[in-house]
Amino acid sequence: MPYGQDSIFALPERFAYLRDVIRKYTLEDTEQLEEWWKRVSALRPGELKEIADAYLRMEKQGDSEPLSQWIEAQTPWMHRRFVAWIAADSEAGKLGKPRPPRPEHWPRPRELFSLYDRLASNGVAPFTTKAVRFIQHLDWSKLPARLSYLAVPAEKWGKYQFYEQIDGLAESITPEQLQELREFAHRLRSSGDEALAYDWQSSHSYVEHPESNLIHSMLGLLKEFVPPDGTPGLAARRKQRHFLSDLDDDFGEPTDSIESD
């Protein structure tokens, strides 16, 4: 079986109609994200129709929830298998023995939802309806009582995980949203809870505990938009950059550049 496809063929028969779309168009385990983005943007009409047919069938059959549940059940043991492979591969390399075959790091069908999200962000119908999406089941009771208030902001801000998503937020964030982040960052830091949050997320695998991944991403976003040293955040730097660019356009002379992000 080709590398990276064992989880595709392991799909229950209910989802057999998705196998070809997953195999041909989703992000591969060893593929660079930027290259996949380019591949998705270059899809031809016939390829988009094939993906759209799968999307619409998923919507009609209500397959978002059961497929999400199946993916969540596979993810922890696949991650543990991958971690064990890393150790075995390293040991084989030291001893000069044949290296074991690399297993998948995560269930490839998870990337089908990423494909739908990417096409939606590109403005492609019918994906813009977002009727088919990965349904993540979160258990915030894992958080210590002192940090329980992190659940709501983590679900809101922790979804910004890739540079492109964070850059997009920097361009579109409203003054009210920015003030919300500032007030939340102040509460988190002045209480000492930021350090506790970092400790908690570092002690909980982001694969086996999706809540940890959201906390991690939220904390990273706070550092970008509300730096603890008081320097201008990402959104402010973007606005300054746009202002300087407008001055260039108005006066035809380059202004002093600002530090790149």
Summary of the structure (lengths in Angstrom):
residues: 261
radius of gyration: 21.7
end to end distance: 43.0
largest distance: 66.5
contacts: 670
relative contact order: 0.09
helix: 67%
strand: 0%
